[in-house]
Amino acid sequence: MAIIASRRYASGKASPENQPVTGTPRDELPPHVFDWVGLADPTGEEMDLVRRQFGLHPLAVEDALTPTQMPKVEIYGHQLFIVARTAALIEGENIAYGQTAIFLGRDFVVTVRMGSTRAHTALRDRLESHAERLIEGPDYVAHAILDFIVDGYEPVLDRLEDGVQSLEERAIDTFPEPSTIRRIFRLRRSFRKFTRIVGPMEEVCERLVTTELPTIDPAARVWFRDVLDHVRRTMTRMSMLRETLASIVETAALLEQHRQGDMTRQLAAYAAILAVPTAIAGIYGMNFDYMPELHSKWGYPAVWAVIIAICGGLFLRFRKIGWL
């Protein structure tokens, strides 16, 4: 079965008698007692058992089994349904997205992971070592799960940031190769997709902080505010990375234009220098009998002296203004 863990907590401590999911409705639990059930990639039949056990809304169950939902918060009677998106790097700089759905009731938390490789085992162990936190109830567990998901964005951004910085340093030295340009545009597409998929998490957390919702105690909103801050920092970093990639392209284009301008000025300078002997040779190549210095003993050396003087003057001038 896809149930990874199913535990009952009383006064913040795990009950020695874990409550398995039987698929039959259960009685409401007394205060400070709640169940936490975690599922990973369940089938429809497995999810139906959990639905009957906790009285989950069919529409919410359908959304939980659809791994392409956008982050959202929905109210179903006295229950709250939250969808969060996970992100992890695979094969270099490719980002794989998953989904975690949270069913939150007065005395239960049900999590459904679809396509997410980050299990909640470590999170559950950490929470169980702090009974004073678990005693606050299911809403604190929901906060801890969202915080766990948002913290998972940091390694993704760290790796991408390293790649962007290396691209930025190389772009300053030389014009990017075609493979580098393709990598830049792949990263830009990845960043746009990350913003589109993960961006709504900010709206979800903001609603959990500012809106009165069932099963969430007003005193617990401060915990969700911390998650909101993490999401905002994540989106700010992503926005900065997107701007950096755009600036890399612009900087490379400016450097290439400058390089081409230098080459154009050099070619123009040499063309101007070569134009002098070409013009003079063209004049003396017109086969006229009566031309200055045509029959003079010093005519030939004089013409070469004029050519060298003019070309040398042009060369020094172009060197002075930085064209050569």
PyMOL commands that set and color helices and strands:
alter all, ss='L'
color gray80, all
select helices_A, chain A and resi 44-54+58-64+121-128+131-134+138-151+153-173+178-198+200-210+218-284+299-320
alter helices_A, ss='H'
color red, helices_A
select strands_A, chain A and resi 3-10+13-14+33-40+72-76+79-90+94-105+108-114
alter strands_A, ss='S'
color yellow, strands_A
deselect
rebuild
show_as cartoon
